[in-house]
């Protein structure tokens, strides 16, 4: 299978950034995309809403269903899944993209921030997966793709932002465990992480223009996700893919088209040696 035509994707946090790029790449194939995100009204600091994302998805060739969802709340998730099934008939693919970040030390991380990261990253990923699974189990080639890193236990990836690392690794542990739990049922669980920093609103807030210019565009993650999601779910599960490595395996040699600033050496992302 090399196309997502007619497939229904449920993507969390798809109003901007990597989630939106994955949605638009699927839309080019003629996929149905559910934008499950919180931003319904324009945000003063962040681009995009669920409605502007829906417009972009439809323009790219897909069908869009914008749903205002806070993935920390089960009732909102179950309502969103119900609306998805009513509109598109089921769910073939879940992309756990929504994530909260605070690169702060132990004394500088208020418990409100800690709870947000664990609520969105860990609980949100678990709850969304749980809500979508009854539909995924009925699908022909079901995939769950989570945007989280390989489990690298070196202390340097914990020392400066232990709360964020634990929260991201919680997402990765969902992949590790659920891949085995649902292996015999044919539902693929994989993780995808970028080799380099990706130009998103979060990166702009953390590192400003300099970091943005040393980044690759979200399209590299979208292209890598497309490779994963068009594979046979029974023969490709439990993997922690890195975008660049995966695309190299498929024959991509020139990555310059993904650079935000041509000629720049992109900065390596967290959690990778």
C-alpha positions as CSV (number, residue, x, y, z in Angstrom):
1,X,0.0,0.0,0.0
2,X,1.5,3.3,-1.1
3,X,-1.4,5.6,-0.5
4,X,-3.7,6.8,2.3
5,X,-6.6,7.4,-0.1
6,X,-9.9,6.9,1.7
7,X,-8.2,6.2,5.1
8,X,-9.3,8.1,8.2
9,X,-6.7,9.7,10.4
10,X,-7.3,11.0,13.9
11,X,-4.5,13.4,14.6
12,X,-4.1,15.2,18.0
13,X,-2.7,18.7,18.0
14,X,-3.1,19.0,14.2
15,X,-3.9,22.7,14.1
16,X,-0.3,23.6,13.4
17,X,3.3,22.3,13.1
18,X,4.2,18.6,12.6
19,X,0.6,17.4,13.1
20,X,-0.7,19.7,10.4
21,X,2.1,18.7,8.0
22,X,1.3,15.0,8.5
23,X,-2.4,15.8,7.9
24,X,-1.7,17.7,4.7
25,X,0.6,14.9,3.4
26,X,-2.2,12.4,4.0
27,X,-4.7,14.8,2.4
28,X,-2.6,14.8,-0.8
29,X,-3.6,11.1,-1.1
30,X,-7.2,11.9,-0.6
31,X,-7.4,10.9,3.1
32,X,-10.0,11.9,5.7
33,X,-8.4,13.8,8.6
34,X,-9.8,14.6,12.0
35,X,-8.1,17.6,13.6
36,X,-8.4,17.0,17.3
37,X,-7.0,20.1,19.0
38,X,-7.7,22.8,21.5
39,X,-7.3,25.9,19.3
40,X,-10.7,27.0,18.0
41,X,-10.0,30.8,18.4
42,X,-6.8,32.5,17.0
43,X,-4.0,32.4,19.6
44,X,-2.0,35.6,20.2
45,X,1.4,33.7,20.0
46,X,0.6,30.6,18.0
47,X,-0.4,30.2,14.4
48,X,-3.5,28.3,13.2
49,X,-6.8,27.0,14.5
50,X,-8.7,23.7,13.9
51,X,-10.7,25.6,11.2
52,X,-7.7,27.1,9.4
53,X,-6.1,23.6,9.4
54,X,-9.3,22.1,8.0
55,X,-9.2,24.6,5.1
56,X,-5.5,23.7,4.4
57,X,-6.4,20.0,4.5
58,X,-9.3,20.4,2.1
59,X,-7.2,22.5,-0.2
60,X,-4.6,19.7,-0.3
61,X,-7.2,17.2,-1.5
62,X,-8.5,15.6,1.7
63,X,-11.7,15.8,3.8
64,X,-11.4,17.4,7.1
65,X,-13.3,17.3,10.4
66,X,-12.2,20.0,12.9
67,X,-13.0,19.0,16.5
68,X,-12.2,21.0,19.5
69,X,-10.7,18.4,21.9
70,X,-8.6,18.6,25.0
71,X,-7.1,15.1,25.1
72,X,-6.8,15.2,28.9
73,X,-10.5,14.7,29.2
74,X,-12.1,11.3,28.3
75,X,-15.6,12.6,27.6
76,X,-14.2,15.0,24.9
77,X,-12.2,12.1,23.4
78,X,-15.1,9.7,23.3
79,X,-17.4,12.4,21.8
80,X,-14.8,13.1,19.1
81,X,-14.4,9.4,18.3
82,X,-18.2,9.1,18.0
83,X,-18.4,12.2,15.6
84,X,-15.5,10.7,13.6
85,X,-17.3,7.4,13.1
86,X,-20.6,9.2,12.2
87,X,-18.8,11.3,9.6
88,X,-16.2,8.8,8.1
89,X,-17.4,5.4,9.3
90,X,-14.4,4.5,11.4
91,X,-10.7,5.2,12.3
92,X,-7.8,3.7,10.4
93,X,-4.9,5.7,11.9
94,X,-4.2,7.5,15.1
95,X,-1.3,10.0,15.3
96,X,-0.5,11.0,18.9
97,X,1.1,14.3,18.1
98,X,-0.1,16.7,20.9
99,X,2.6,17.4,23.4
100,X,3.5,20.0,26.1
101,X,7.0,21.1,26.7
102,X,8.9,23.0,29.5
103,X,12.7,22.6,29.4
104,X,13.1,23.6,33.1
105,X,14.9,22.1,36.1
106,X,13.2,20.6,39.1
107,X,13.1,23.8,41.2
108,X,12.0,25.9,38.1
109,X,9.1,23.6,37.1
110,X,5.8,24.6,38.9
111,X,3.6,21.6,39.6
112,X,1.0,23.2,37.2
113,X,3.5,22.8,34.4
114,X,4.4,19.3,35.5
115,X,0.8,18.3,35.5
116,X,0.2,19.8,32.1
117,X,3.1,17.8,30.6
118,X,2.0,14.6,32.2
119,X,-1.7,15.3,31.4
120,X,-1.1,15.9,27.7
121,X,1.9,13.8,26.9
122,X,1.3,10.7,29.0
123,X,-2.3,10.6,30.0
124,X,-3.4,12.2,26.7
125,X,-1.5,9.7,24.6
126,X,-2.8,6.8,26.7
127,X,-6.4,8.1,26.8
128,X,-6.6,8.9,23.1
129,X,-5.2,5.5,22.1
130,X,-7.7,3.8,24.5
131,X,-10.6,5.8,23.0
132,X,-9.6,5.0,19.4
133,X,-8.7,1.4,19.8
134,X,-12.2,-0.1,19.4
135,X,-12.4,1.5,15.9
136,X,-8.7,0.7,15.1
137,X,-9.3,-3.0,15.9
138,X,-11.9,-3.1,13.1
139,X,-9.7,-1.4,10.5
140,X,-7.9,-3.2,7.7
141,X,-4.4,-1.8,8.2
142,X,-4.5,0.0,11.6
143,X,-1.6,2.2,12.8
144,X,-0.9,4.2,15.9
145,X,2.0,6.6,15.4
146,X,3.3,8.5,18.4
147,X,5.7,11.4,18.1
148,X,8.1,10.5,20.9
149,X,11.8,9.6,21.2
150,X,13.7,6.3,21.5
151,X,14.2,5.4,25.2
152,X,17.7,6.7,25.8
153,X,18.5,6.4,29.5
154,X,21.7,8.5,29.6
155,X,21.6,10.9,32.5
156,X,22.4,13.9,30.3
157,X,18.9,13.7,28.8
158,X,17.4,14.0,32.2
159,X,19.6,16.4,34.2
160,X,18.3,19.7,32.9
161,X,14.6,18.9,32.3
162,X,13.7,15.8,34.1
163,X,9.9,16.4,34.1
164,X,9.8,16.9,30.3
165,X,12.0,13.9,29.7
166,X,9.8,11.7,31.9
167,X,6.7,12.9,30.1
168,X,8.1,12.3,26.6
169,X,9.4,8.9,27.7
170,X,5.9,8.1,29.0
171,X,4.7,8.4,25.4
172,X,7.5,6.1,24.2
173,X,6.6,3.5,26.9
174,X,3.0,3.5,25.5
175,X,4.5,2.5,22.2
176,X,6.8,-0.1,23.7
177,X,4.0,-1.8,25.7
178,X,1.1,-1.5,23.3
179,X,3.1,-2.8,20.4
180,X,3.4,-6.1,22.2
181,X,-0.1,-6.0,23.7
182,X,-1.7,-5.6,20.3
183,X,0.8,-7.4,18.1
184,X,-1.4,-10.4,17.5
185,X,-4.4,-8.2,16.9
186,X,-2.6,-6.5,13.9
187,X,-2.5,-2.9,15.2
188,X,0.9,-1.3,14.6
189,X,2.3,0.9,17.3
190,X,5.4,2.9,16.3
191,X,7.2,6.0,17.4
192,X,8.7,8.7,15.1
193,X,11.3,11.3,16.2
194,X,13.3,13.9,14.2
195,X,17.1,13.6,13.8
196,X,17.2,17.4,13.9
197,X,15.2,20.2,15.4
198,X,12.0,20.9,13.5
199,X,10.7,24.5,12.9
200,X,7.6,24.6,15.0
201,X,5.9,27.3,17.1
202,X,7.3,25.6,20.3
203,X,10.8,25.8,19.0
204,X,10.3,29.4,18.1
205,X,9.2,30.1,21.7
206,X,12.2,28.2,23.1
207,X,15.1,29.2,20.9
208,X,13.8,32.1,18.8
209,X,14.9,32.9,15.2
210,X,18.4,31.5,15.5
211,X,17.1,28.0,16.4
212,X,14.4,28.2,13.8
213,X,17.0,28.9,11.1
214,X,19.0,25.9,12.3
215,X,16.0,23.6,11.8
216,X,14.3,21.5,9.2
217,X,10.7,22.0,8.2
218,X,7.9,19.8,9.5
219,X,7.5,18.3,6.0
220,X,10.4,15.9,6.7
221,X,8.4,14.4,9.6
222,X,5.3,14.3,7.3
223,X,7.1,12.4,4.6
224,X,8.6,9.9,7.2
225,X,5.2,9.4,8.8
226,X,3.7,8.7,5.3
227,X,6.2,5.9,4.8
228,X,5.3,4.3,8.2
229,X,1.5,4.6,7.8
230,X,1.5,3.0,4.3
231,X,3.3,-0.1,5.6
232,X,1.7,-3.4,6.5
233,X,0.6,-3.0,10.2
234,X,1.3,-6.6,11.0
235,X,4.9,-6.5,9.8
236,X,6.0,-3.1,11.1
237,X,5.3,-2.5,14.8
238,X,7.3,-1.7,17.9
239,X,9.8,0.5,16.1
240,X,11.4,3.8,17.2
241,X,11.9,5.5,13.8
242,X,14.2,8.5,13.2
243,X,12.9,10.6,10.3
244,X,16.2,11.0,8.4
245,X,17.3,7.3,8.8
246,X,13.9,6.1,7.7
247,X,13.9,8.3,4.6
248,X,17.5,7.3,3.7
249,X,16.3,3.7,3.8
250,X,13.6,4.6,1.2
251,X,16.2,6.1,-1.1
252,X,16.2,9.8,-0.1
253,X,19.7,11.3,-0.4
254,X,19.2,15.0,-0.6
255,X,17.7,16.6,2.6
256,X,18.4,20.2,1.6
257,X,14.8,20.8,0.6
258,X,13.8,20.4,4.2
259,X,16.1,23.1,5.5
260,X,14.5,26.3,6.8
261,X,17.6,28.3,5.8
262,X,19.4,26.8,2.8
263,X,23.1,26.0,3.4
264,X,22.7,25.7,7.2
265,X,23.8,22.7,9.2
266,X,20.6,21.7,11.1
267,X,20.9,21.3,14.9
268,X,20.5,17.8,16.3
269,X,17.4,17.1,18.4
270,X,17.1,15.9,22.0
271,X,17.5,12.3,23.1
272,X,19.8,11.2,20.2
273,X,23.5,10.5,20.7
